[in-house]
Amino acid sequence: MSGGSVAAVTLEVVRPGALTTVQDLGRPGYAHLGVPRSGALDAGAYALANRLLGNPPDTAALETTVDGVGLRVLGPAGSAVTAAVTGAPCAVRISGRPAAWGAPVRVPAGAVLEVGRAESGVRSYVAVRGGLGVPPVLGSRSTDLLSGLGPAVPVAGTVLPVGPAGPGPVRGADALRVPGAPAELVLPLGPGPRADWFEPASLAALWRSVYRVSPASNRIGLRTEAGPPLARARSGELPSEGMVLGAVQVPPDGMPVVFLADHPVTGGYPVVGVVPQGPALDAAAQARPGTPLRFVRAAGRR
């Protein structure tokens, strides 16, 4: 029966890259327990990888950072995995031979799937048919770097189980609409609950100023630099309050921070606005340090 051989296949990490984590749709709904959402930063690229393979939308995959990952397929003779790489464009090789990016590829047992350095953008997604069968925690297989929940960050020698393939067919695609890494990151911003904590002139400057993506950015938040700090109209402390994905918090240095998937569930700095979930946050996941960044008023907002 084919299910037996598929269940026996695993992936050995031979090169973990700068930061590779297991991600799925995350674990929303646990903020009241102090648990962040987590999940794939570039939700569109993650969804595409699973769609190419006929996986359910919440199937766990690998998220790489900048320089990819190397994976050896372990399994019985004649077995294989079908994989797809999306997100940041990069070279894909199977035991040294070029393979397709953005399309299903067969990787036989013993072969090494090499996902190369991002040619643009930051994060690539490596999905396999059947997904990564690591144990779920609170309903998700995502690695949460802030709380430490989920599977540990893979190192060389880590073995990841491959789950059984579902009934959906391997779809592939005739054409892919793949947004490139942004030359300029434009983030729509809806008004936040604490916009009145800032000087009106400083808020007005926010809409016409250009910031840059800071090298200190990570899965917790996209940090900014180079633009004008936001000046407070109020002094004193703000009691800690709940934070959402896309919240733009302003710490004492006045430089906006866009909260991403591993953000804390509460925070004590004022939130000037919120970037809605969707393509803009996906683009933020692919913005390299130094990328110019502008905030614009979200549609329907004044």
LUMBAZA-521106 format. One line per 8 residues: for each residue y, x, z of N, C-alpha, C. Coordinates in nm, 3 decimals, decimal comma. Atoms other than C-alpha are relative to their C-alpha. Layout:
BEGIN
Y:X:Z:Y:X:Z:Y:X:Z  ...
% end
This chain:
BEGIN
-0,119:0,085:0,000:0,000:0,000:0,000:0,123:0,088:0,000  -0,116:-0,086:0,013:0,338:0,146:-0,096:0,082:0,005:0,127  -0,079:0,001:-0,122:0,498:0,043:0,234:-0,039:0,113:0,093  0,043:-0,106:-0,089:0,286:0,301:0,420:0,061:0,133:-0,038  -0,053:-0,128:0,042:0,398:0,597:0,211:0,151:0,005:0,018  -0,145:0,001:-0,018:0,763:0,488:0,221:0,034:0,022:0,146  -0,029:-0,013:-0,142:0,752:0,456:0,602:-0,019:0,142:0,049  0,030:-0,136:-0,044:0,614:0,811:0,628:0,104:0,101:-0,048
-0,098:-0,094:0,055:0,904:0,967:0,437:0,114:0,020:0,099  -0,113:-0,034:-0,084:1,173:1,148:0,636:0,092:0,095:-0,074  -0,097:-0,094:0,056:1,480:1,357:0,562:0,027:0,110:0,102  -0,031:-0,113:-0,087:1,519:1,704:0,711:0,137:0,056:-0,039  -0,133:-0,055:0,026:1,877:1,829:0,743:-0,014:0,153:-0,009  0,006:-0,146:0,017:1,883:2,181:0,599:0,139:0,061:0,004  -0,140:-0,045:-0,012:2,264:2,208:0,586:0,082:-0,118:0,047  -0,067:0,118:-0,054:2,461:1,974:0,813:0,144:-0,018:-0,048
-0,138:0,013:0,042:2,805:2,046:0,669:0,095:0,001:0,119  -0,103:-0,009:-0,104:3,132:2,039:0,862:-0,016:-0,109:0,105  0,026:0,112:-0,091:3,066:1,695:1,014:-0,070:-0,108:-0,081  0,079:0,106:0,063:2,792:1,459:0,903:-0,047:-0,094:0,111  0,041:0,099:-0,100:2,723:1,138:1,094:-0,073:-0,115:-0,068  0,064:0,124:0,046:2,503:0,832:1,058:0,099:-0,114:0,024  -0,093:0,112:-0,012:2,716:0,523:0,992:-0,056:-0,124:-0,068  0,025:0,128:0,066:2,673:0,156:0,912:0,127:-0,084:0,013
-0,119:0,084:-0,013:2,908:-0,142:0,958:0,063:0,007:0,138  -0,057:-0,015:-0,132:2,968:-0,044:1,319:-0,048:-0,107:0,097  0,039:0,095:-0,106:2,940:-0,243:1,641:0,121:-0,076:0,053  -0,112:0,081:-0,047:3,234:-0,485:1,655:-0,046:-0,101:0,104  0,031:0,103:-0,096:3,251:-0,733:1,938:-0,032:0,050:0,139  0,032:-0,055:-0,132:3,199:-0,496:2,231:0,121:0,067:0,065  -0,120:-0,061:-0,058:3,559:-0,398:2,305:0,014:-0,033:0,148  -0,011:0,040:-0,141:3,538:-0,592:2,633:-0,087:0,086:0,090
0,085:-0,093:-0,076:3,270:-0,342:2,738:0,050:0,144:-0,013  -0,053:-0,134:0,020:3,485:-0,045:2,637:-0,066:0,077:-0,113  0,073:-0,065:0,110:3,278:0,025:2,323:0,080:-0,013:-0,129  -0,073:0,007:0,127:3,469:0,118:2,003:-0,085:-0,061:-0,111  0,067:0,061:0,115:3,385:-0,040:1,670:-0,087:0,101:-0,074  0,067:-0,103:0,078:3,285:0,282:1,487:-0,034:-0,053:-0,140  0,035:0,041:0,135:3,118:0,248:1,143:0,063:0,089:-0,106  -0,048:-0,081:0,112:3,190:0,397:0,800:0,152:-0,012:-0,013
-0,145:0,002:0,015:3,555:0,496:0,754:0,041:-0,058:-0,135  -0,029:0,055:0,133:3,561:0,426:0,379:-0,102:-0,110:-0,025  0,095:0,112:0,006:3,399:0,084:0,391:-0,040:-0,032:-0,143  0,032:0,031:0,139:3,420:0,035:0,014:-0,102:0,096:-0,059  0,094:-0,099:0,052:3,240:0,359:-0,071:-0,137:-0,015:0,064  0,126:0,023:-0,070:2,975:0,294:0,192:-0,073:-0,122:-0,058  0,061:0,121:0,055:2,915:-0,058:0,058:-0,055:0,025:-0,140  0,045:-0,029:0,136:2,887:0,073:-0,298:-0,131:0,077:0,001
0,123:-0,079:-0,006:2,620:0,327:-0,204:-0,120:-0,088:0,027  0,112:0,090:-0,029:2,401:0,056:-0,053:-0,024:-0,099:-0,113  0,016:0,097:0,110:2,468:-0,185:-0,339:-0,074:0,063:-0,117  0,069:-0,068:0,110:2,352:0,072:-0,595:-0,150:0,005:0,022  0,142:-0,016:-0,032:2,019:0,095:-0,413:-0,069:-0,132:0,033  0,060:0,128:-0,036:1,964:-0,276:-0,345:-0,024:-0,013:0,149  0,013:0,009:-0,145:1,998:-0,219:0,030:0,083:-0,116:0,055  -0,087:0,096:-0,068:2,129:-0,487:0,266:0,134:0,066:0,036
-0,132:-0,057:-0,019:2,501:-0,442:0,336:0,016:0,084:0,126  -0,016:-0,072:-0,126:2,450:-0,308:0,690:-0,097:0,118:0,015  0,098:-0,108:-0,005:2,197:-0,035:0,599:0,068:0,132:0,035  -0,059:-0,125:-0,047:2,264:0,298:0,773:-0,009:0,109:-0,106  -0,009:-0,110:0,096:2,372:0,594:0,559:0,067:0,118:0,070  -0,070:-0,117:-0,053:2,524:0,938:0,609:0,142:0,004:-0,053  -0,139:-0,027:0,037:2,898:1,002:0,606:0,024:0,150:0,017  -0,027:-0,143:-0,006:2,987:1,363:0,522:0,151:0,025:0,001
-0,142:-0,035:-0,012:3,317:1,544:0,571:0,026:0,130:-0,075  -0,053:-0,112:0,080:3,467:1,777:0,306:-0,109:0,077:-0,075  0,091:-0,092:0,070:3,168:2,002:0,232:-0,144:-0,049:-0,009  0,130:0,057:0,034:2,873:1,764:0,200:-0,110:0,029:0,100  0,119:-0,014:-0,083:2,519:1,803:0,331:-0,117:0,039:-0,089  0,126:-0,029:0,070:2,175:1,932:0,229:-0,116:-0,064:0,072  0,111:0,077:-0,059:1,863:1,719:0,284:-0,129:0,029:-0,074  0,132:-0,018:0,061:1,498:1,799:0,221:-0,084:-0,125:0,027
0,087:0,118:-0,014:1,262:1,506:0,159:-0,138:0,047:0,046  0,133:-0,029:-0,053:0,946:1,526:0,368:-0,087:-0,124:-0,011  0,088:0,115:0,014:0,650:1,304:0,291:-0,127:0,038:-0,073  0,127:-0,025:0,069:0,306:1,272:0,136:0,023:0,040:-0,145  -0,007:-0,038:0,141:0,241:1,422:-0,206:0,016:-0,125:-0,086  -0,026:0,113:0,089:0,375:1,192:-0,475:0,104:-0,097:0,051  -0,102:0,090:-0,053:0,622:1,019:-0,244:0,138:0,050:-0,039  -0,137:-0,033:0,038:0,997:1,018:-0,303:0,094:-0,096:0,069
-0,104:0,095:-0,040:1,323:0,861:-0,195:0,093:-0,020:-0,118  -0,106:0,025:0,096:1,585:0,701:-0,413:0,131:0,004:0,077  -0,124:-0,023:-0,072:1,933:0,811:-0,310:0,119:-0,028:-0,091  -0,125:0,015:0,075:2,293:0,749:-0,414:0,112:0,062:0,082  -0,114:-0,065:-0,065:2,610:0,946:-0,336:0,127:-0,061:-0,055  -0,128:0,060:0,040:2,953:0,780:-0,342:0,110:0,059:0,088  -0,113:-0,048:-0,080:3,294:0,827:-0,181:0,073:0,111:-0,072  -0,069:-0,113:0,061:3,464:1,160:-0,244:-0,086:0,059:-0,112
0,079:-0,058:0,109:3,351:1,290:-0,587:-0,044:0,142:0,033  0,056:-0,132:-0,032:3,128:1,596:-0,557:-0,119:0,026:-0,090  0,121:-0,035:0,074:2,849:1,784:-0,728:-0,123:-0,044:0,077  0,127:0,040:-0,060:2,500:1,647:-0,663:-0,110:0,077:-0,073  0,111:-0,075:0,060:2,190:1,860:-0,718:-0,129:-0,033:0,073  0,133:0,017:-0,057:1,820:1,814:-0,663:-0,077:0,127:-0,025  0,063:-0,132:0,008:1,656:2,148:-0,589:0,066:0,086:-0,108  -0,078:-0,087:0,089:1,932:2,320:-0,785:0,034:-0,060:-0,134
-0,027:0,062:0,130:1,932:2,087:-1,087:0,105:-0,110:0,013  -0,104:0,103:-0,010:2,238:1,869:-1,155:-0,059:-0,140:-0,004  0,041:0,140:-0,005:2,197:1,501:-1,072:0,125:-0,086:-0,001  -0,113:0,091:0,015:2,415:1,197:-1,108:0,067:-0,028:0,135  -0,079:0,052:-0,112:2,694:1,110:-0,865:0,030:-0,147:-0,030  -0,032:0,140:0,020:2,753:0,738:-0,812:-0,108:-0,078:-0,072  0,112:0,068:0,066:2,409:0,638:-0,940:-0,127:0,029:0,078  0,127:-0,027:-0,068:2,055:0,605:-0,802:-0,071:0,121:-0,062
0,076:-0,115:0,047:1,856:0,929:-0,827:-0,129:0,010:0,083  0,128:-0,015:-0,068:1,492:0,996:-0,741:-0,013:0,143:0,052  0,016:-0,132:-0,061:1,429:1,284:-0,499:-0,144:0,009:0,052  0,140:-0,005:-0,042:1,059:1,376:-0,469:-0,019:0,077:0,130  0,034:-0,072:-0,123:0,892:1,501:-0,152:0,002:0,151:-0,027  -0,012:-0,145:0,013:0,966:1,871:-0,102:0,129:0,045:-0,062  -0,125:-0,037:0,067:1,289:1,865:-0,303:0,116:-0,009:0,099  -0,121:0,001:-0,082:1,633:1,926:-0,154:0,111:-0,071:-0,077
-0,117:0,068:0,055:1,916:1,685:-0,223:0,123:0,071:0,056  -0,118:-0,076:-0,039:2,234:1,893:-0,216:0,125:-0,077:-0,041  -0,126:0,070:0,022:2,563:1,705:-0,180:0,111:0,103:0,023  -0,092:-0,111:-0,005:2,842:1,949:-0,258:0,135:-0,033:0,061  -0,134:0,012:-0,054:3,200:2,001:-0,151:0,080:-0,106:-0,076  -0,082:0,104:0,061:3,440:1,715:-0,213:0,100:0,062:-0,096  -0,096:-0,050:0,099:3,636:1,777:-0,532:0,138:-0,061:0,022  -0,122:0,064:-0,048:3,899:1,533:-0,407:-0,042:-0,092:0,112
0,037:0,083:-0,114:3,915:1,319:-0,097:-0,065:0,082:0,110  0,052:-0,064:-0,121:3,738:1,394:0,229:-0,147:-0,037:0,027  0,129:0,049:-0,049:3,427:1,180:0,291:-0,087:-0,055:-0,113  0,101:0,053:0,093:3,115:1,121:0,082:-0,103:-0,079:0,080  0,103:0,084:-0,064:2,839:0,869:0,155:-0,132:0,023:-0,072  0,134:-0,027:0,052:2,471:0,948:0,110:-0,092:-0,109:0,053  0,089:0,109:-0,038:2,249:0,640:0,113:-0,137:0,023:-0,064  0,134:-0,003:0,056:1,875:0,617:0,059:-0,056:-0,142:0,004
0,061:0,134:0,003:1,675:0,310:-0,037:-0,087:-0,016:0,125  0,067:0,022:-0,128:1,547:0,164:0,288:0,086:0,040:0,119  -0,091:-0,040:-0,105:1,823:0,328:0,488:-0,058:0,099:0,098  0,041:-0,093:-0,104:1,806:0,561:0,784:-0,047:-0,080:0,120  0,063:0,082:-0,103:1,570:0,420:1,044:0,016:0,053:0,140  -0,025:-0,045:-0,136:1,729:0,572:1,354:0,010:-0,123:0,091  -0,004:0,118:-0,089:1,716:0,348:1,664:0,142:-0,057:0,012  -0,133:0,061:-0,019:2,005:0,098:1,688:0,040:0,000:0,147
-0,058:0,013:-0,134:2,233:0,093:1,992:0,104:-0,110:-0,006  -0,089:0,116:0,004:2,410:-0,238:2,061:0,011:-0,054:-0,142  0,006:0,061:0,132:2,302:-0,358:1,719:0,048:0,084:-0,115  -0,051:-0,086:0,107:2,432:-0,060:1,521:-0,064:0,137:0,007  0,051:-0,136:0,008:2,302:0,276:1,404:0,113:0,103:-0,017  -0,113:-0,090:0,020:2,651:0,427:1,384:0,011:0,103:0,112  -0,038:-0,103:-0,096:2,738:0,753:1,554:0,146:-0,023:0,038  -0,135:0,019:-0,052:3,044:0,698:1,773:0,042:0,129:0,070
-0,039:-0,130:-0,053:3,217:1,030:1,834:0,082:-0,013:0,129  -0,083:0,015:-0,119:3,447:0,888:2,103:-0,084:-0,030:0,123  0,078:0,041:-0,116:3,193:0,721:2,331:-0,133:0,073:0,012  0,130:-0,068:-0,002:2,884:0,922:2,234:-0,117:-0,092:-0,024  0,109:0,092:0,030:2,682:0,613:2,143:-0,058:0,030:-0,138  0,064:-0,017:0,130:2,436:0,617:1,855:-0,066:0,137:-0,014  0,072:-0,126:0,020:2,243:0,907:1,704:0,091:0,120:0,013  -0,077:-0,124:-0,012:2,355:1,262:1,775:0,040:0,050:-0,138
-0,043:-0,061:0,126:2,546:1,449:1,507:-0,112:0,093:-0,048  0,111:-0,082:0,048:2,274:1,609:1,288:0,036:0,148:-0,005  -0,011:-0,145:0,015:2,223:1,984:1,298:-0,114:0,044:-0,092  0,109:-0,051:0,083:2,001:2,206:1,084:-0,133:-0,020:0,072  0,130:0,029:-0,058:1,644:2,096:1,146:-0,017:-0,143:0,049  0,010:0,141:-0,038:1,725:1,737:1,245:-0,081:-0,075:-0,105  0,081:0,082:0,090:1,472:1,495:1,094:0,039:-0,146:0,019  -0,045:0,139:-0,002:1,593:1,146:1,005:-0,105:-0,088:-0,067
0,099:0,088:0,062:1,342:0,865:0,942:0,064:-0,087:-0,108  -0,043:0,091:0,107:1,372:0,655:0,627:-0,070:-0,134:0,022  0,056:0,133:-0,024:1,323:0,282:0,672:-0,072:-0,054:-0,123  0,070:0,062:0,113:1,107:0,058:0,453:0,100:-0,067:-0,095  -0,087:0,062:0,100:1,267:-0,062:0,131:-0,008:-0,151:0,010  -0,004:0,146:0,000:1,376:-0,423:0,122:-0,039:-0,058:-0,135  0,042:0,064:0,125:1,306:-0,677:-0,151:0,100:0,015:-0,113  -0,102:-0,011:0,103:1,633:-0,614:-0,337:-0,031:0,111:-0,098
0,028:-0,104:0,099:1,599:-0,418:-0,664:0,106:0,110:0,004  -0,098:-0,106:0,022:1,766:-0,083:-0,730:0,087:-0,044:-0,116  -0,088:0,063:0,098:2,072:-0,200:-0,919:0,065:0,100:-0,094  -0,079:-0,089:0,084:2,260:0,100:-1,044:0,128:-0,069:-0,042  -0,124:0,060:0,051:2,580:0,028:-1,234:0,032:0,059:-0,136  -0,041:-0,050:0,131:2,703:0,053:-1,591:0,135:0,072:0,009  -0,132:-0,060:-0,018:3,055:0,137:-1,475:0,041:-0,018:0,145  -0,044:0,005:-0,138:3,210:0,214:-1,137:0,151:0,009:0,007
-0,141:-0,013:-0,030:3,561:0,151:-1,019:0,010:0,079:0,131  -0,002:-0,088:-0,116:3,605:0,445:-0,783:0,141:0,054:0,019  -0,134:-0,055:-0,022:3,955:0,504:-0,643:-0,007:0,147:0,037  -0,006:-0,141:-0,035:4,041:0,871:-0,631:0,072:0,021:0,132  -0,075:-0,033:-0,120:4,185:1,047:-0,330:0,148:-0,024:-0,027  -0,139:0,035:0,029:4,544:0,928:-0,293:0,089:0,123:-0,011  -0,102:-0,103:0,009:4,816:1,159:-0,421:0,111:-0,030:0,100  -0,090:0,047:-0,105:5,038:0,954:-0,190:-0,067:-0,118:0,067
0,064:0,107:-0,076:4,900:0,733:0,084:0,106:-0,103:0,037  -0,094:0,109:-0,029:5,082:0,398:0,102:-0,072:-0,100:0,088  0,065:0,088:-0,097:4,994:0,192:0,409:0,085:-0,122:0,027  -0,073:0,122:-0,037:5,104:-0,172:0,438:-0,005:-0,018:0,150  -0,011:0,009:-0,145:5,222:-0,237:0,791:0,057:-0,135:0,039  -0,050:0,124:-0,059:5,248:-0,573:0,961:0,060:0,029:0,136  -0,067:-0,028:-0,127:5,473:-0,595:1,268:-0,098:-0,003:0,116  0,089:-0,009:-0,115:5,303:-0,496:1,589:0,059:-0,068:0,122
-0,046:0,072:-0,118:5,332:-0,643:1,935:0,111:0,071:0,076  -0,098:-0,076:-0,076:5,563:-0,365:2,057:0,107:0,062:-0,088  -0,105:-0,054:0,088:5,804:-0,313:1,768:0,135:0,002:0,071  -0,128:0,005:-0,069:6,086:-0,406:2,006:0,018:0,113:0,100  -0,013:-0,118:-0,084:6,017:-0,089:2,202:0,073:0,114:-0,071  -0,060:-0,108:0,078:6,187:0,113:1,926:0,140:-0,038:-0,045  -0,138:0,021:0,045:6,549:0,157:1,820:-0,001:-0,064:-0,138  -0,006:0,063:0,133:6,639:-0,070:1,525:0,026:0,100:-0,112
-0,027:-0,100:0,104:6,779:0,228:1,332:-0,124:0,083:-0,029  0,122:-0,078:0,019:6,454:0,417:1,387:-0,103:-0,080:-0,078  0,092:0,085:0,076:6,249:0,121:1,261:0,042:-0,009:-0,146  -0,049:0,005:0,137:6,472:0,098:0,955:-0,035:0,128:-0,075  0,034:-0,128:0,063:6,411:0,468:0,887:-0,148:0,011:-0,032  0,145:-0,005:0,023:6,035:0,412:0,910:-0,034:-0,043:-0,142  0,033:0,055:0,132:6,037:0,212:0,583:0,045:0,089:-0,115  -0,050:-0,083:0,110:6,227:0,473:0,382:-0,039:0,147:0,013
0,034:-0,140:-0,026:6,075:0,792:0,521:-0,138:0,035:-0,054  0,129:-0,052:0,045:5,787:1,006:0,398:-0,056:0,090:0,109  0,073:-0,083:-0,096:5,539:1,147:0,649:-0,106:0,079:-0,076  0,116:-0,069:0,057:5,242:1,376:0,588:-0,120:-0,023:0,091  0,124:0,008:-0,077:4,880:1,343:0,694:-0,020:0,133:0,072  0,014:-0,120:-0,082:4,825:1,590:0,977:-0,143:0,054:-0,004  0,136:-0,057:-0,011:4,530:1,833:0,991:-0,072:-0,042:0,128  0,063:0,045:-0,124:4,467:1,693:1,342:-0,067:-0,136:-0,014
0,063:0,130:0,023:4,343:1,366:1,188:-0,153:0,011:0,012  0,146:0,003:-0,012:3,981:1,265:1,255:-0,047:-0,145:-0,006  0,054:0,136:0,005:3,756:0,958:1,282:0,067:-0,092:0,102  -0,068:0,083:-0,100:3,955:0,840:1,583:0,133:-0,051:-0,055  -0,130:0,043:0,051:4,293:0,834:1,413:0,056:0,094:-0,104  -0,073:-0,077:0,099:4,501:0,949:1,120:0,137:0,031:0,060  -0,126:-0,042:-0,061:4,786:1,150:1,267:0,100:0,039:-0,108  -0,106:-0,029:0,096:5,118:1,205:1,095:0,086:0,115:0,049
-0,093:-0,107:-0,031:5,367:1,488:1,079:0,112:-0,004:-0,103  -0,109:-0,028:0,095:5,690:1,591:0,904:0,104:-0,111:-0,013  -0,098:0,107:0,008:5,858:1,248:0,908:0,082:-0,011:0,127  -0,085:0,013:-0,119:6,122:1,133:1,156:-0,074:-0,067:0,115  0,060:0,067:-0,115:5,996:1,054:1,507:0,067:-0,134:0,026  -0,055:0,130:-0,036:6,039:0,694:1,615:0,062:0,008:0,140  -0,072:-0,006:-0,128:6,299:0,670:1,891:-0,018:-0,130:0,077  0,023:0,119:-0,083:6,229:0,431:2,177:0,132:-0,063:0,042
-0,112:0,075:-0,057:6,470:0,161:2,282:-0,023:-0,027:0,148  0,034:0,023:-0,139:6,290:0,130:2,615:-0,060:0,127:0,058  0,065:-0,108:-0,072:6,191:0,386:2,873:-0,108:-0,060:0,089  0,102:0,050:-0,091:5,911:0,362:3,122:-0,137:-0,004:-0,064  0,139:0,003:0,042:5,538:0,307:3,093:-0,040:-0,140:-0,046  0,056:0,125:0,048:5,351:0,038:2,905:-0,141:-0,014:0,056  0,138:0,016:-0,049:5,040:-0,102:3,076:-0,100:0,010:-0,115  0,103:-0,013:0,103:4,721:-0,022:2,886:-0,038:-0,138:-0,053
0,035:0,128:0,063:4,635:-0,298:2,638:-0,096:0,023:-0,114  0,103:-0,011:0,102:4,375:-0,372:2,373:0,054:0,053:-0,133  -0,034:-0,057:0,130:4,379:-0,184:2,042:-0,097:-0,051:-0,105  0,084:0,045:0,110:4,246:-0,293:1,703:-0,003:0,106:-0,108  0,008:-0,088:0,116:4,136:-0,110:1,391:0,127:-0,014:-0,084  -0,122:0,001:0,080:4,447:-0,012:1,193:0,127:-0,005:0,082  -0,119:-0,001:-0,084:4,683:-0,028:1,492:0,073:0,134:-0,017  -0,081:-0,121:0,012:4,970:0,221:1,455:0,070:0,021:0,134
-0,051:-0,030:-0,134:5,035:0,362:1,800:0,098:0,117:-0,009  -0,102:-0,106:0,002:5,334:0,584:1,876:0,001:0,069:0,136  0,000:-0,076:-0,126:5,280:0,850:2,146:0,140:0,055:0,030  -0,134:-0,047:-0,039:5,570:1,023:2,327:0,070:0,089:-0,102  -0,068:-0,085:0,100:5,634:1,266:2,037:0,061:-0,081:-0,113  -0,062:0,087:0,100:5,732:0,965:1,822:-0,067:-0,003:-0,135  0,067:-0,007:0,129:5,488:1,042:1,539:-0,112:-0,103:-0,007  0,099:0,107:0,006:5,280:0,739:1,430:-0,143:0,051:-0,017
0,144:-0,027:0,011:4,900:0,749:1,468:-0,069:-0,128:-0,043  0,073:0,117:0,051:4,686:0,508:1,262:-0,142:0,004:0,057  0,132:0,001:-0,061:4,375:0,412:1,459:-0,107:-0,034:-0,104  0,113:0,019:0,092:4,051:0,442:1,261:-0,123:-0,044:0,079  0,119:0,070:-0,050:3,691:0,342:1,331:-0,042:0,039:0,142  0,042:-0,043:-0,133:3,629:0,549:1,647:0,112:-0,008:0,102  -0,116:0,006:-0,089:3,957:0,452:1,811:-0,037:-0,055:0,137  0,024:0,059:-0,131:3,973:0,374:2,183:0,032:-0,149:0,000
-0,018:0,145:-0,002:3,962:0,008:2,274:0,127:-0,041:0,074  -0,126:0,027:-0,067:4,272:0,028:2,496:0,091:0,121:-0,014  -0,096:-0,109:0,007:4,587:0,237:2,495:0,129:-0,038:0,069  -0,121:0,025:-0,074:4,910:0,274:2,686:0,128:0,034:-0,072  -0,121:-0,026:0,078:5,150:0,369:2,407:0,030:-0,122:-0,087  -0,034:0,121:0,076:5,341:0,102:2,212:-0,052:0,005:-0,144  0,049:0,017:0,136:5,198:-0,026:1,883:0,114:-0,058:-0,083  -0,112:0,044:0,082:5,469:-0,051:1,618:-0,043:-0,097:-0,109
0,050:0,088:0,105:5,249:-0,232:1,365:-0,149:0,019:-0,019  0,144:-0,005:0,028:4,900:-0,283:1,225:-0,021:0,005:-0,151  0,042:-0,008:0,140:4,756:-0,174:0,889:-0,121:-0,090:-0,017  0,114:0,092:0,014:4,527:-0,457:0,771:-0,123:0,071:-0,055  0,124:-0,055:0,053:4,163:-0,379:0,704:-0,009:-0,024:-0,150  0,014:0,013:0,144:4,081:-0,322:0,339:0,022:0,132:-0,071  -0,012:-0,122:0,082:4,156:-0,074:0,060:0,093:0,105:0,058  -0,094:-0,099:-0,054:4,449:0,089:0,243:-0,068:0,088:0,105
0,070:-0,081:-0,099:4,232:0,198:0,536:-0,111:0,083:-0,064  0,096:-0,081:0,075:3,962:0,311:0,291:0,068:0,124:-0,056  -0,075:-0,112:0,055:4,225:0,529:0,124:0,038:0,099:0,109  -0,033:-0,088:-0,112:4,328:0,665:0,464:-0,117:0,091:0,035  0,119:-0,080:-0,030:3,969:0,784:0,512:-0,017:0,116:-0,096  0,015:-0,103:0,102:4,000:0,995:0,196:0,124:0,088:-0,015  -0,125:-0,075:0,012:4,353:1,133:0,249:-0,013:0,137:0,067  0,011:-0,135:-0,052:4,353:1,508:0,292:0,127:0,040:0,077
-0,120:-0,050:-0,069:4,588:1,693:0,529:0,106:0,044:-0,101  -0,111:-0,031:0,089:4,929:1,733:0,369:0,033:-0,110:-0,098  -0,028:0,110:0,091:4,904:1,410:0,168:0,125:-0,075:0,046  -0,116:0,081:-0,039:5,244:1,231:0,163:-0,043:-0,141:0,039  0,036:0,132:-0,052:5,233:0,902:0,352:0,127:-0,082:0,020  -0,111:0,094:-0,020:5,467:0,603:0,341:-0,055:-0,129:0,059  0,029:0,133:-0,050:5,461:0,281:0,539:0,088:-0,100:-0,075  -0,073:0,106:0,066:5,562:-0,035:0,354:-0,030:-0,131:0,072
0,023:0,129:-0,064:5,599:-0,390:0,478:-0,120:-0,071:-0,062  0,116:0,074:0,051:5,274:-0,582:0,449:0,046:-0,126:-0,070  -0,035:0,119:0,077:5,279:-0,870:0,200:0,020:-0,120:0,092  -0,029:0,118:-0,079:5,435:-1,180:0,346:0,073:0,029:0,129  -0,069:-0,038:-0,124:5,608:-0,982:0,623:0,141:0,045:-0,034  -0,139:-0,045:0,018:5,977:-0,911:0,664:0,033:0,107:0,102
% end
